[in-house]
């Protein structure tokens, strides 16, 4: 078995995520409680008992998902479930880097909160949006985006899996591209409830500002490979890492290519670590032969443990 940990991004959050594991395992409690200490507020209460709208705020969503993903990945590794490689969808890349011992948890939490604020502030509210396009190929969708450019900026944000792409950009341009996509044969176009045009060139200013933040963060070379969203290849060195994280904000997420790369390197088992099962669904559409698990609550964690544990081994 060669396993990969994969981490979800923004949109996977829900009120109460991680609570069962928090109540059951000391290592999870320690990582959750540390987040409240680092962020200077009762952050655990926000995640467990806050209202959905408050949790949906980008500046809260990003550290909340990082906290939950980090706690569960540390729990898995404590139990001897060791990844050979990691990757994360957009925000999830930061959880992957923490798991790979490239960025310290204590630095990553305030960093992703800042990232969330920069992304939110880069484009005025109501100017940008995103939509998932089902059942259309890349070339045809790119053609739709080009044709819609008379209405503004539109482009592909996510290459998630066969049959699912996401477009991003200015509202009128995305709406026009969506109409053109349906005329071109898309099975469905689903507008996404997001606060901005993520992974669009409209967020380049946010990436530039994030680069300044990254310059002040201690970053080490990952101890295990971390596959970049931007290149769909392992990150090589700390200088490249800083550049890729800054570019990631305004660059497409090449998730399908990332999964295919890991499979080409012998990965046969994927564990989605954190809230939701979205990535598991993508992976099964990319390669139905892969073994796919998720770990987000007590039952799913125990399922992973039962299926994969071979006794406690030394993890990174």
Protein Blocks (a to p, Z undefined) as FASTA:
>chain_A
ZZddddddehjacehihklmmmmpmklmmmmmmmmmmnopafklmmmmmcfklmmpmklm
mmmmmmmmmmmmmmmmmnopacfbdcdehjlmmmmmmmnomacfklmmmmmmmmmmmmmm
mpcghkaccdddehiafklmmmmmmmmmmnoccddfbdfbghiacdeddfklmmmmmmmm
mmnopabdcddddfbdehiaklmmmmmmmmmmmmmpccdddfbdcddfklopacehjklm
mmmmmmmmmgccdfklmmmmmmmnopabdcdededjklmmmmmmmommbccdddfbfklm
mmmmmmmogbjaddZZ
